[in-house]
Amino acid sequence: MGDNIVVISLECTACAGKNRYHYRKNKKVQRDKLELSKYCKFCKKHEIHKESK
């Protein structure tokens, strides 16, 4: 991987971060925090997952 690509964790906003996804992000292209709609197995529906530290 390049110097600009990092591995981040995405946490579910609805169930207080029980569900996590790991995702690769290019810091040079995407400078702000990432938000994606992903399926949460605890909520059993699609929810917004935000980038965590």
mmCIF entry with sequence, helices, sheets and N, C-alpha, C, O atoms, coordinates in Angstrom:
data_MODEL
# 
_entry.id   MODEL 
# 
_entity.id                         1 
_entity.type                       polymer 
_entity.pdbx_number_of_molecules   1 
# 
_entity_poly.entity_id                      1 
_entity_poly.type                           'polypeptide(L)' 
_entity_poly.nstd_linkage                   no 
_entity_poly.nstd_monomer                   no 
_entity_poly.pdbx_seq_one_letter_code       MGDNIVVISLECTACAGKNRYHYRKNKKVQRDKLELSKYCKFCKKHEIHKESK 
_entity_poly.pdbx_seq_one_letter_code_can   MGDNIVVISLECTACAGKNRYHYRKNKKVQRDKLELSKYCKFCKKHEIHKESK 
_entity_poly.pdbx_strand_id                 A 
# 
loop_
_entity_poly_seq.entity_id 
_entity_poly_seq.num 
_entity_poly_seq.mon_id 
_entity_poly_seq.hetero 
1 1  MET n 
1 2  GLY n 
1 3  ASP n 
1 4  ASN n 
1 5  ILE n 
1 6  VAL n 
1 7  VAL n 
1 8  ILE n 
1 9  SER n 
1 10 LEU n 
1 11 GLU n 
1 12 CYS n 
1 13 THR n 
1 14 ALA n 
1 15 CYS n 
1 16 ALA n 
1 17 GLY n 
1 18 LYS n 
1 19 ASN n 
1 20 ARG n 
1 21 TYR n 
1 22 HIS n 
1 23 TYR n 
1 24 ARG n 
1 25 LYS n 
1 26 ASN n 
1 27 LYS n 
1 28 LYS n 
1 29 VAL n 
1 30 GLN n 
1 31 ARG n 
1 32 ASP n 
1 33 LYS n 
1 34 LEU n 
1 35 GLU n 
1 36 LEU n 
1 37 SER n 
1 38 LYS n 
1 39 TYR n 
1 40 CYS n 
1 41 LYS n 
1 42 PHE n 
1 43 CYS n 
1 44 LYS n 
1 45 LYS n 
1 46 HIS n 
1 47 GLU n 
1 48 ILE n 
1 49 HIS n 
1 50 LYS n 
1 51 GLU n 
1 52 SER n 
1 53 LYS n 
# 
_struct_asym.id          A 
_struct_asym.entity_id   1 
# 
_struct_sheet.id               AA1 
_struct_sheet.type             ? 
_struct_sheet.number_strands   4 
_struct_sheet.details          ? 
# 
loop_
_struct_sheet_order.sheet_id 
_struct_sheet_order.range_id_1 
_struct_sheet_order.range_id_2 
_struct_sheet_order.offset 
_struct_sheet_order.sense 
AA1 1 2 ? anti-parallel 
AA1 2 3 ? anti-parallel 
AA1 3 4 ? anti-parallel 
# 
loop_
_struct_sheet_range.sheet_id 
_struct_sheet_range.id 
_struct_sheet_range.beg_label_comp_id 
_struct_sheet_range.beg_label_asym_id 
_struct_sheet_range.beg_label_seq_id 
_struct_sheet_range.pdbx_beg_PDB_ins_code 
_struct_sheet_range.end_label_comp_id 
_struct_sheet_range.end_label_asym_id 
_struct_sheet_range.end_label_seq_id 
_struct_sheet_range.pdbx_end_PDB_ins_code 
_struct_sheet_range.beg_auth_comp_id 
_struct_sheet_range.beg_auth_asym_id 
_struct_sheet_range.beg_auth_seq_id 
_struct_sheet_range.end_auth_comp_id 
_struct_sheet_range.end_auth_asym_id 
_struct_sheet_range.end_auth_seq_id 
AA1 1 ARG A 20 ? ASN A 26 ? ARG A 20 ASN A 26 
AA1 2 ILE A 5  ? CYS A 12 ? ILE A 5  CYS A 12 
AA1 3 LYS A 45 ? SER A 52 ? LYS A 45 SER A 52 
AA1 4 GLU A 35 ? CYS A 40 ? GLU A 35 CYS A 40 
# 
loop_
_atom_site.group_PDB 
_atom_site.id 
_atom_site.type_symbol 
_atom_site.label_atom_id 
_atom_site.label_alt_id 
_atom_site.label_comp_id 
_atom_site.label_asym_id 
_atom_site.label_entity_id 
_atom_site.label_seq_id 
_atom_site.pdbx_PDB_ins_code 
_atom_site.Cartn_x 
_atom_site.Cartn_y 
_atom_site.Cartn_z 
_atom_site.occupancy 
_atom_site.B_iso_or_equiv 
_atom_site.pdbx_formal_charge 
_atom_site.auth_seq_id 
_atom_site.auth_comp_id 
_atom_site.auth_asym_id 
_atom_site.auth_atom_id 
_atom_site.pdbx_PDB_model_num 
ATOM 1   N N  . MET A 1 1  ? 0.838   -1.187 0.000  1.00 0.00 ? 1  MET A N  1 
ATOM 2   C CA . MET A 1 1  ? 0.000   0.000  0.000  1.00 0.00 ? 1  MET A CA 1 
ATOM 3   C C  . MET A 1 1  ? 0.877   1.242  0.000  1.00 0.00 ? 1  MET A C  1 
ATOM 4   O O  . MET A 1 1  ? 2.013   1.235  0.474  1.00 0.00 ? 1  MET A O  1 
ATOM 5   N N  . GLY A 1 2  ? 0.314   2.295  -0.542 1.00 0.00 ? 2  GLY A N  1 
ATOM 6   C CA . GLY A 1 2  ? 1.042   3.550  -0.603 1.00 0.00 ? 2  GLY A CA 1 
ATOM 7   C C  . GLY A 1 2  ? 1.063   4.254  0.736  1.00 0.00 ? 2  GLY A C  1 
ATOM 8   O O  . GLY A 1 2  ? 0.430   3.813  1.696  1.00 0.00 ? 2  GLY A O  1 
ATOM 9   N N  . ASP A 1 3  ? 1.784   5.337  0.790  1.00 0.00 ? 3  ASP A N  1 
ATOM 10  C CA . ASP A 1 3  ? 1.901   6.111  2.024  1.00 0.00 ? 3  ASP A CA 1 
ATOM 11  C C  . ASP A 1 3  ? 0.604   6.815  2.385  1.00 0.00 ? 3  ASP A C  1 
ATOM 12  O O  . ASP A 1 3  ? 0.350   7.080  3.560  1.00 0.00 ? 3  ASP A O  1 
ATOM 13  N N  . ASN A 1 4  ? -0.220  7.119  1.389  1.00 0.00 ? 4  ASN A N  1 
ATOM 14  C CA . ASN A 1 4  ? -1.441  7.871  1.630  1.00 0.00 ? 4  ASN A CA 1 
ATOM 15  C C  . ASN A 1 4  ? -2.633  6.991  1.982  1.00 0.00 ? 4  ASN A C  1 
ATOM 16  O O  . ASN A 1 4  ? -3.668  7.509  2.403  1.00 0.00 ? 4  ASN A O  1 
ATOM 17  N N  . ILE A 1 5  ? -2.518  5.673  1.823  1.00 0.00 ? 5  ILE A N  1 
ATOM 18  C CA . ILE A 1 5  ? -3.643  4.773  2.080  1.00 0.00 ? 5  ILE A CA 1 
ATOM 19  C C  . ILE A 1 5  ? -3.528  4.214  3.495  1.00 0.00 ? 5  ILE A C  1 
ATOM 20  O O  . ILE A 1 5  ? -2.500  3.656  3.876  1.00 0.00 ? 5  ILE A O  1 
ATOM 21  N N  . VAL A 1 6  ? -4.612  4.377  4.270  1.00 0.00 ? 6  VAL A N  1 
ATOM 22  C CA . VAL A 1 6  ? -4.644  3.893  5.647  1.00 0.00 ? 6  VAL A CA 1 
ATOM 23  C C  . VAL A 1 6  ? -5.880  3.015  5.849  1.00 0.00 ? 6  VAL A C  1 
ATOM 24  O O  . VAL A 1 6  ? -6.866  3.139  5.123  1.00 0.00 ? 6  VAL A O  1 
ATOM 25  N N  . VAL A 1 7  ? -5.814  2.133  6.841  1.00 0.00 ? 7  VAL A N  1 
ATOM 26  C CA . VAL A 1 7  ? -6.953  1.292  7.203  1.00 0.00 ? 7  VAL A CA 1 
ATOM 27  C C  . VAL A 1 7  ? -7.694  1.979  8.339  1.00 0.00 ? 7  VAL A C  1 
ATOM 28  O O  . VAL A 1 7  ? -7.092  2.348  9.347  1.00 0.00 ? 7  VAL A O  1 
ATOM 29  N N  . ILE A 1 8  ? -9.015  2.150  8.172  1.00 0.00 ? 8  ILE A N  1 
ATOM 30  C CA . ILE A 1 8  ? -9.834  2.812  9.187  1.00 0.00 ? 8  ILE A CA 1 
ATOM 31  C C  . ILE A 1 8  ? -10.943 1.872  9.631  1.00 0.00 ? 8  ILE A C  1 
ATOM 32  O O  . ILE A 1 8  ? -11.219 0.872  8.969  1.00 0.00 ? 8  ILE A O  1 
ATOM 33  N N  . SER A 1 9  ? -11.572 2.191  10.742 1.00 0.00 ? 9  SER A N  1 
ATOM 34  C CA . SER A 1 9  ? -12.731 1.452  11.228 1.00 0.00 ? 9  SER A CA 1 
ATOM 35  C C  . SER A 1 9  ? -13.964 2.321  11.081 1.00 0.00 ? 9  SER A C  1 
ATOM 36  O O  . SER A 1 9  ? -13.930 3.519  11.361 1.00 0.00 ? 9  SER A O  1 
ATOM 37  N N  . LEU A 1 10 ? -15.056 1.709  10.640 1.00 0.00 ? 10 LEU A N  1 
ATOM 38  C CA . LEU A 1 10 ? -16.341 2.389  10.544 1.00 0.00 ? 10 LEU A CA 1 
ATOM 39  C C  . LEU A 1 10 ? -17.249 1.813  11.611 1.00 0.00 ? 10 LEU A C  1 
ATOM 40  O O  . LEU A 1 10 ? -17.441 0.598  11.667 1.00 0.00 ? 10 LEU A O  1 
ATOM 41  N N  . GLU A 1 11 ? -17.820 2.672  12.471 1.00 0.00 ? 11 GLU A N  1 
ATOM 42  C CA . GLU A 1 11 ? -18.697 2.231  13.556 1.00 0.00 ? 11 GLU A CA 1 
ATOM 43  C C  . GLU A 1 11 ? -20.127 2.641  13.276 1.00 0.00 ? 11 GLU A C  1 
ATOM 44  O O  . GLU A 1 11 ? -20.379 3.709  12.718 1.00 0.00 ? 11 GLU A O  1 
ATOM 45  N N  . CYS A 1 12 ? -21.068 1.784  13.669 1.00 0.00 ? 12 CYS A N  1 
ATOM 46  C CA . CYS A 1 12 ? -22.491 2.080  13.515 1.00 0.00 ? 12 CYS A CA 1 
ATOM 47  C C  . CYS A 1 12 ? -22.877 3.202  14.476 1.00 0.00 ? 12 CYS A C  1 
ATOM 48  O O  . CYS A 1 12 ? -22.505 3.172  15.649 1.00 0.00 ? 12 CYS A O  1 
ATOM 49  N N  . THR A 1 13 ? -23.618 4.183  13.984 1.00 0.00 ? 13 THR A N  1 
ATOM 50  C CA . THR A 1 13 ? -24.036 5.301  14.826 1.00 0.00 ? 13 THR A CA 1 
ATOM 51  C C  . THR A 1 13 ? -25.288 4.974  15.628 1.00 0.00 ? 13 THR A C  1 
ATOM 52  O O  . THR A 1 13 ? -25.521 5.585  16.671 1.00 0.00 ? 13 THR A O  1 
ATOM 53  N N  . ALA A 1 14 ? -26.096 4.026  15.168 1.00 0.00 ? 14 ALA A N  1 
ATOM 54  C CA . ALA A 1 14 ? -27.360 3.714  15.840 1.00 0.00 ? 14 ALA A CA 1 
ATOM 55  C C  . ALA A 1 14 ? -27.168 2.844  17.084 1.00 0.00 ? 14 ALA A C  1 
ATOM 56  O O  . ALA A 1 14 ? -27.828 3.068  18.098 1.00 0.00 ? 14 ALA A O  1 
ATOM 57  N N  . CYS A 1 15 ? -26.280 1.867  17.017 1.00 0.00 ? 15 CYS A N  1 
ATOM 58  C CA . CYS A 1 15 ? -26.128 0.941  18.153 1.00 0.00 ? 15 CYS A CA 1 
ATOM 59  C C  . CYS A 1 15 ? -24.838 1.197  18.928 1.00 0.00 ? 15 CYS A C  1 
ATOM 60  O O  . CYS A 1 15 ? -24.272 0.271  19.509 1.00 0.00 ? 15 CYS A O  1 
ATOM 61  N N  . ALA A 1 16 ? -24.382 2.407  18.942 1.00 0.00 ? 16 ALA A N  1 
ATOM 62  C CA . ALA A 1 16 ? -23.227 2.852  19.745 1.00 0.00 ? 16 ALA A CA 1 
ATOM 63  C C  . ALA A 1 16 ? -21.948 2.077  19.431 1.00 0.00 ? 16 ALA A C  1 
ATOM 64  O O  . ALA A 1 16 ? -21.171 1.771  20.335 1.00 0.00 ? 16 ALA A O  1 
ATOM 65  N N  . GLY A 1 17 ? -21.730 1.762  18.169 1.00 0.00 ? 17 GLY A N  1 
ATOM 66  C CA . GLY A 1 17 ? -20.458 1.187  17.751 1.00 0.00 ? 17 GLY A CA 1 
ATOM 67  C C  . GLY A 1 17 ? -20.270 -0.283 18.012 1.00 0.00 ? 17 GLY A C  1 
ATOM 68  O O  . GLY A 1 17 ? -19.129 -0.743 18.039 1.00 0.00 ? 17 GLY A O  1 
ATOM 69  N N  . LYS A 1 18 ? -21.338 -1.057 18.209 1.00 0.00 ? 18 LYS A N  1 
ATOM 70  C CA . LYS A 1 18 ? -21.186 -2.507 18.360 1.00 0.00 ? 18 LYS A CA 1 
ATOM 71  C C  . LYS A 1 18 ? -20.683 -3.136 17.066 1.00 0.00 ? 18 LYS A C  1 
ATOM 72  O O  . LYS A 1 18 ? -19.835 -4.028 17.086 1.00 0.00 ? 18 LYS A O  1 
ATOM 73  N N  . ASN A 1 19 ? -21.213 -2.665 15.945 1.00 0.00 ? 19 ASN A N  1 
ATOM 74  C CA . ASN A 1 19 ? -20.860 -3.217 14.642 1.00 0.00 ? 19 ASN A CA 1 
ATOM 75  C C  . ASN A 1 19 ? -19.747 -2.383 14.021 1.00 0.00 ? 19 ASN A C  1 
ATOM 76  O O  . ASN A 1 19 ? -19.806 -1.154 14.039 1.00 0.00 ? 19 ASN A O  1 
ATOM 77  N N  . ARG A 1 20 ? -18.722 -3.054 13.466 1.00 0.00 ? 20 ARG A N  1 
ATOM 78  C CA . ARG A 1 20 ? -17.594 -2.351 12.855 1.00 0.00 ? 20 ARG A CA 1 
ATOM 79  C C  . ARG A 1 20 ? -17.264 -2.951 11.500 1.00 0.00 ? 20 ARG A C  1 
ATOM 80  O O  . ARG A 1 20 ? -17.378 -4.158 11.287 1.00 0.00 ? 20 ARG A O  1 
ATOM 81  N N  . TYR A 1 21 ? -16.860 -2.092 10.606 1.00 0.00 ? 21 TYR A N  1 
ATOM 82  C CA . TYR A 1 21 ? -16.321 -2.484 9.310  1.00 0.00 ? 21 TYR A CA 1 
ATOM 83  C C  . TYR A 1 21 ? -14.923 -1.904 9.204  1.00 0.00 ? 21 TYR A C  1 
ATOM 84  O O  . TYR A 1 21 ? -14.654 -0.823 9.728  1.00 0.00 ? 21 TYR A O  1 
ATOM 85  N N  . HIS A 1 22 ? -14.027 -2.621 8.526  1.00 0.00 ? 22 HIS A N  1 
ATOM 86  C CA . HIS A 1 22 ? -12.683 -2.109 8.251  1.00 0.00 ? 22 HIS A CA 1 
ATOM 87  C C  . HIS A 1 22 ? -12.637 -1.729 6.777  1.00 0.00 ? 22 HIS A C  1 
ATOM 88  O O  . HIS A 1 22 ? -13.138 -2.457 5.920  1.00 0.00 ? 22 HIS A O  1 
ATOM 89  N N  . TYR A 1 23 ? -12.032 -0.585 6.495  1.00 0.00 ? 23 TYR A N  1 
ATOM 90  C CA . TYR A 1 23 ? -12.089 0.012  5.170  1.00 0.00 ? 23 TYR A CA 1 
ATOM 91  C C  . TYR A 1 23 ? -10.766 0.698  4.883  1.00 0.00 ? 23 TYR A C  1 
ATOM 92  O O  . TYR A 1 23 ? -10.139 1.237  5.795  1.00 0.00 ? 23 TYR A O  1 
ATOM 93  N N  . ARG A 1 24 ? -10.334 0.686  3.631  1.00 0.00 ? 24 ARG A N  1 
ATOM 94  C CA . ARG A 1 24 ? -9.120  1.400  3.240  1.00 0.00 ? 24 ARG A CA 1 
ATOM 95  C C  . ARG A 1 24 ? -9.499  2.740  2.630  1.00 0.00 ? 24 ARG A C  1 
ATOM 96  O O  . ARG A 1 24 ? -10.439 2.838  1.840  1.00 0.00 ? 24 ARG A O  1 
ATOM 97  N N  . LYS A 1 25 ? -8.760  3.761  3.006  1.00 0.00 ? 25 LYS A N  1 
ATOM 98  C CA . LYS A 1 25 ? -9.062  5.119  2.564  1.00 0.00 ? 25 LYS A CA 1 
ATOM 99  C C  . LYS A 1 25 ? -7.780  5.806  2.119  1.00 0.00 ? 25 LYS A C  1 
ATOM 100 O O  . LYS A 1 25 ? -6.732  5.656  2.746  1.00 0.00 ? 25 LYS A O  1 
ATOM 101 N N  . ASN A 1 26 ? -7.874  6.560  1.029  1.00 0.00 ? 26 ASN A N  1 
ATOM 102 C CA . ASN A 1 26 ? -6.762  7.362  0.546  1.00 0.00 ? 26 ASN A CA 1 
ATOM 103 C C  . ASN A 1 26 ? -6.877  8.746  1.181  1.00 0.00 ? 26 ASN A C  1 
ATOM 104 O O  . ASN A 1 26 ? -7.789  9.507  0.855  1.00 0.00 ? 26 ASN A O  1 
ATOM 105 N N  . LYS A 1 27 ? -5.953  9.073  2.087  1.00 0.00 ? 27 LYS A N  1 
ATOM 106 C CA . LYS A 1 27 ? -6.012  10.353 2.804  1.00 0.00 ? 27 LYS A CA 1 
ATOM 107 C C  . LYS A 1 27 ? -5.800  11.549 1.889  1.00 0.00 ? 27 LYS A C  1 
ATOM 108 O O  . LYS A 1 27 ? -6.258  12.649 2.197  1.00 0.00 ? 27 LYS A O  1 
ATOM 109 N N  . LYS A 1 28 ? -5.125  11.354 0.784  1.00 0.00 ? 28 LYS A N  1 
ATOM 110 C CA . LYS A 1 28 ? -4.864  12.457 -0.137 1.00 0.00 ? 28 LYS A CA 1 
ATOM 111 C C  . LYS A 1 28 ? -6.143  12.876 -0.870 1.00 0.00 ? 28 LYS A C  1 
ATOM 112 O O  . LYS A 1 28 ? -6.335  14.058 -1.155 1.00 0.00 ? 28 LYS A O  1 
ATOM 113 N N  . VAL A 1 29 ? -7.015  11.914 -1.173 1.00 0.00 ? 29 VAL A N  1 
ATOM 114 C CA . VAL A 1 29 ? -8.248  12.192 -1.914 1.00 0.00 ? 29 VAL A CA 1 
ATOM 115 C C  . VAL A 1 29 ? -9.399  12.520 -0.962 1.00 0.00 ? 29 VAL A C  1 
ATOM 116 O O  . VAL A 1 29 ? -10.133 13.483 -1.186 1.00 0.00 ? 29 VAL A O  1 
ATOM 117 N N  . GLN A 1 30 ? -9.561  11.726 0.098  1.00 0.00 ? 30 GLN A N  1 
ATOM 118 C CA . GLN A 1 30 ? -10.661 11.898 1.054  1.00 0.00 ? 30 GLN A CA 1 
ATOM 119 C C  . GLN A 1 30 ? -10.098 12.434 2.361  1.00 0.00 ? 30 GLN A C  1 
ATOM 120 O O  . GLN A 1 30 ? -9.639  11.665 3.206  1.00 0.00 ? 30 GLN A O  1 
ATOM 121 N N  . ARG A 1 31 ? -10.131 13.726 2.526  1.00 0.00 ? 31 ARG A N  1 
ATOM 122 C CA . ARG A 1 31 ? -9.527  14.338 3.712  1.00 0.00 ? 31 ARG A CA 1 
ATOM 123 C C  . ARG A 1 31 ? -10.459 14.358 4.907  1.00 0.00 ? 31 ARG A C  1 
ATOM 124 O O  . ARG A 1 31 ? -10.002 14.265 6.046  1.00 0.00 ? 31 ARG A O  1 
ATOM 125 N N  . ASP A 1 32 ? -11.765 14.479 4.668  1.00 0.00 ? 32 ASP A N  1 
ATOM 126 C CA . ASP A 1 32 ? -12.707 14.534 5.782  1.00 0.00 ? 32 ASP A CA 1 
ATOM 127 C C  . ASP A 1 32 ? -13.071 13.116 6.237  1.00 0.00 ? 32 ASP A C  1 
ATOM 128 O O  . ASP A 1 32 ? -12.723 12.133 5.582  1.00 0.00 ? 32 ASP A O  1 
ATOM 129 N N  . LYS A 1 33 ? -13.776 13.030 7.369  1.00 0.00 ? 33 LYS A N  1 
ATOM 130 C CA . LYS A 1 33 ? -14.160 11.728 7.912  1.00 0.00 ? 33 LYS A CA 1 
ATOM 131 C C  . LYS A 1 33 ? -15.185 11.064 7.006  1.00 0.00 ? 33 LYS A C  1 
ATOM 132 O O  . LYS A 1 33 ? -16.060 11.724 6.445  1.00 0.00 ? 33 LYS A O  1 
ATOM 133 N N  . LEU A 1 34 ? -15.064 9.765  6.876  1.00 0.00 ? 34 LEU A N  1 
ATOM 134 C CA . LEU A 1 34 ? -15.886 8.998  5.957  1.00 0.00 ? 34 LEU A CA 1 
ATOM 135 C C  . LEU A 1 34 ? -17.184 8.564  6.628  1.00 0.00 ? 34 LEU A C  1 
ATOM 136 O O  . LEU A 1 34 ? -17.182 8.165  7.793  1.00 0.00 ? 34 LEU A O  1 
ATOM 137 N N  . GLU A 1 35 ? -18.293 8.641  5.891  1.00 0.00 ? 35 GLU A N  1 
ATOM 138 C CA . GLU A 1 35 ? -19.596 8.158  6.346  1.00 0.00 ? 35 GLU A CA 1 
ATOM 139 C C  . GLU A 1 35 ? -20.197 7.324  5.230  1.00 0.00 ? 35 GLU A C  1 
ATOM 140 O O  . GLU A 1 35 ? -20.349 7.802  4.106  1.00 0.00 ? 35 GLU A O  1 
ATOM 141 N N  . LEU A 1 36 ? -20.542 6.065  5.538  1.00 0.00 ? 36 LEU A N  1 
ATOM 142 C CA . LEU A 1 36 ? -21.135 5.178  4.548  1.00 0.00 ? 36 LEU A CA 1 
ATOM 143 C C  . LEU A 1 36 ? -22.367 4.511  5.134  1.00 0.00 ? 36 LEU A C  1 
ATOM 144 O O  . LEU A 1 36 ? -22.452 4.291  6.342  1.00 0.00 ? 36 LEU A O  1 
ATOM 145 N N  . SER A 1 37 ? -23.312 4.194  4.276  1.00 0.00 ? 37 SER A N  1 
ATOM 146 C CA . SER A 1 37 ? -24.481 3.431  4.693  1.00 0.00 ? 37 SER A CA 1 
ATOM 147 C C  . SER A 1 37 ? -24.146 1.954  4.525  1.00 0.00 ? 37 SER A C  1 
ATOM 148 O O  . SER A 1 37 ? -23.955 1.477  3.407  1.00 0.00 ? 37 SER A O  1 
ATOM 149 N N  . LYS A 1 38 ? -24.076 1.231  5.644  1.00 0.00 ? 38 LYS A N  1 
ATOM 150 C CA . LYS A 1 38 ? -23.729 -0.188 5.640  1.00 0.00 ? 38 LYS A CA 1 
ATOM 151 C C  . LYS A 1 38 ? -24.764 -0.949 6.448  1.00 0.00 ? 38 LYS A C  1 
ATOM 152 O O  . LYS A 1 38 ? -25.501 -0.360 7.239  1.00 0.00 ? 38 LYS A O  1 
ATOM 153 N N  . TYR A 1 39 ? -24.820 -2.268 6.247  1.00 0.00 ? 39 TYR A N  1 
ATOM 154 C CA . TYR A 1 39 ? -25.757 -3.106 6.980  1.00 0.00 ? 39 TYR A CA 1 
ATOM 155 C C  . TYR A 1 39 ? -25.201 -3.402 8.372  1.00 0.00 ? 39 TYR A C  1 
ATOM 156 O O  . TYR A 1 39 ? -24.048 -3.808 8.515  1.00 0.00 ? 39 TYR A O  1 
ATOM 157 N N  . CYS A 1 40 ? -26.031 -3.194 9.394  1.00 0.00 ? 40 CYS A N  1 
ATOM 158 C CA . CYS A 1 40 ? -25.658 -3.499 10.778 1.00 0.00 ? 40 CYS A CA 1 
ATOM 159 C C  . CYS A 1 40 ? -26.394 -4.764 11.194 1.00 0.00 ? 40 CYS A C  1 
ATOM 160 O O  . CYS A 1 40 ? -27.624 -4.807 11.159 1.00 0.00 ? 40 CYS A O  1 
ATOM 161 N N  . LYS A 1 41 ? -25.652 -5.796 11.587 1.00 0.00 ? 41 LYS A N  1 
ATOM 162 C CA . LYS A 1 41 ? -26.283 -7.063 11.954 1.00 0.00 ? 41 LYS A CA 1 
ATOM 163 C C  . LYS A 1 41 ? -26.977 -6.997 13.307 1.00 0.00 ? 41 LYS A C  1 
ATOM 164 O O  . LYS A 1 41 ? -27.814 -7.849 13.605 1.00 0.00 ? 41 LYS A O  1 
ATOM 165 N N  . PHE A 1 42 ? -26.650 -6.011 14.130 1.00 0.00 ? 42 PHE A N  1 
ATOM 166 C CA . PHE A 1 42 ? -27.325 -5.864 15.417 1.00 0.00 ? 42 PHE A CA 1 
ATOM 167 C C  . PHE A 1 42 ? -28.647 -5.112 15.265 1.00 0.00 ? 42 PHE A C  1 
ATOM 168 O O  . PHE A 1 42 ? -29.636 -5.463 15.908 1.00 0.00 ? 42 PHE A O  1 
ATOM 169 N N  . CYS A 1 43 ? -28.669 -4.088 14.426 1.00 0.00 ? 43 CYS A N  1 
ATOM 170 C CA . CYS A 1 43 ? -29.895 -3.325 14.162 1.00 0.00 ? 43 CYS A CA 1 
ATOM 171 C C  . CYS A 1 43 ? -30.776 -4.020 13.127 1.00 0.00 ? 43 CYS A C  1 
ATOM 172 O O  . CYS A 1 43 ? -31.977 -3.762 13.052 1.00 0.00 ? 43 CYS A O  1 
ATOM 173 N N  . LYS A 1 44 ? -30.175 -4.896 12.336 1.00 0.00 ? 44 LYS A N  1 
ATOM 174 C CA . LYS A 1 44 ? -30.842 -5.631 11.252 1.00 0.00 ? 44 LYS A CA 1 
ATOM 175 C C  . LYS A 1 44 ? -31.412 -4.705 10.184 1.00 0.00 ? 44 LYS A C  1 
ATOM 176 O O  . LYS A 1 44 ? -32.494 -4.950 9.650  1.00 0.00 ? 44 LYS A O  1 
ATOM 177 N N  . LYS A 1 45 ? -30.674 -3.639 9.879  1.00 0.00 ? 45 LYS A N  1 
ATOM 178 C CA . LYS A 1 45 ? -31.040 -2.729 8.793  1.00 0.00 ? 45 LYS A CA 1 
ATOM 179 C C  . LYS A 1 45 ? -29.818 -1.891 8.413  1.00 0.00 ? 45 LYS A C  1 
ATOM 180 O O  . LYS A 1 45 ? -28.796 -1.916 9.098  1.00 0.00 ? 45 LYS A O  1 
ATOM 181 N N  . HIS A 1 46 ? -29.941 -1.162 7.329  1.00 0.00 ? 46 HIS A N  1 
ATOM 182 C CA . HIS A 1 46 ? -28.864 -0.279 6.891  1.00 0.00 ? 46 HIS A CA 1 
ATOM 183 C C  . HIS A 1 46 ? -28.845 0.967  7.766  1.00 0.00 ? 46 HIS A C  1 
ATOM 184 O O  . HIS A 1 46 ? -29.872 1.611  7.978  1.00 0.00 ? 46 HIS A O  1 
ATOM 185 N N  . GLU A 1 47 ? -27.674 1.290  8.262  1.00 0.00 ? 47 GLU A N  1 
ATOM 186 C CA . GLU A 1 47 ? -27.472 2.467  9.108  1.00 0.00 ? 47 GLU A CA 1 
ATOM 187 C C  . GLU A 1 47 ? -26.216 3.197  8.641  1.00 0.00 ? 47 GLU A C  1 
ATOM 188 O O  . GLU A 1 47 ? -25.395 2.642  7.911  1.00 0.00 ? 47 GLU A O  1 
ATOM 189 N N  . ILE A 1 48 ? -26.084 4.435  9.069  1.00 0.00 ? 48 ILE A N  1 
ATOM 190 C CA . ILE A 1 48 ? -24.886 5.227  8.770  1.00 0.00 ? 48 ILE A CA 1 
ATOM 191 C C  . ILE A 1 48 ? -23.747 4.743  9.669  1.00 0.00 ? 48 ILE A C  1 
ATOM 192 O O  . ILE A 1 48 ? -23.903 4.635  10.885 1.00 0.00 ? 48 ILE A O  1 
ATOM 193 N N  . HIS A 1 49 ? -22.613 4.458  9.056  1.00 0.00 ? 49 HIS A N  1 
ATOM 194 C CA . HIS A 1 49 ? -21.401 4.079  9.779  1.00 0.00 ? 49 HIS A CA 1 
ATOM 195 C C  . HIS A 1 49 ? -20.389 5.199  9.580  1.00 0.00 ? 49 HIS A C  1 
ATOM 196 O O  . HIS A 1 49 ? -20.113 5.595  8.448  1.00 0.00 ? 49 HIS A O  1 
ATOM 197 N N  . LYS A 1 50 ? -19.833 5.712  10.679 1.00 0.00 ? 50 LYS A N  1 
ATOM 198 C CA . LYS A 1 50 ? -18.874 6.815  10.628 1.00 0.00 ? 50 LYS A CA 1 
ATOM 199 C C  . LYS A 1 50 ? -17.477 6.318  10.965 1.00 0.00 ? 50 LYS A C  1 
ATOM 200 O O  . LYS A 1 50 ? -17.300 5.321  11.664 1.00 0.00 ? 50 LYS A O  1 
ATOM 201 N N  . GLU A 1 51 ? -16.502 7.035  10.453 1.00 0.00 ? 51 GLU A N  1 
ATOM 202 C CA . GLU A 1 51 ? -15.103 6.716  10.716 1.00 0.00 ? 51 GLU A CA 1 
ATOM 203 C C  . GLU A 1 51 ? -14.782 6.970  12.185 1.00 0.00 ? 51 GLU A C  1 
ATOM 204 O O  . GLU A 1 51 ? -15.147 8.004  12.745 1.00 0.00 ? 51 GLU A O  1 
ATOM 205 N N  . SER A 1 52 ? -14.095 6.011  12.797 1.00 0.00 ? 52 SER A N  1 
ATOM 206 C CA . SER A 1 52 ? -13.691 6.168  14.197 1.00 0.00 ? 52 SER A CA 1 
ATOM 207 C C  . SER A 1 52 ? -12.167 6.215  14.267 1.00 0.00 ? 52 SER A C  1 
ATOM 208 O O  . SER A 1 52 ? -11.485 5.962  13.274 1.00 0.00 ? 52 SER A O  1 
ATOM 209 N N  . LYS A 1 53 ? -11.647 6.538  15.433 1.00 0.00 ? 53 LYS A N  1 
ATOM 210 C CA . LYS A 1 53 ? -10.200 6.642  15.609 1.00 0.00 ? 53 LYS A CA 1 
ATOM 211 C C  . LYS A 1 53 ? -9.559  5.286  15.725 1.00 0.00 ? 53 LYS A C  1 
ATOM 212 O O  . LYS A 1 53 ? -8.342  5.190  15.878 1.00 0.00 ? 53 LYS A O  1 
# 
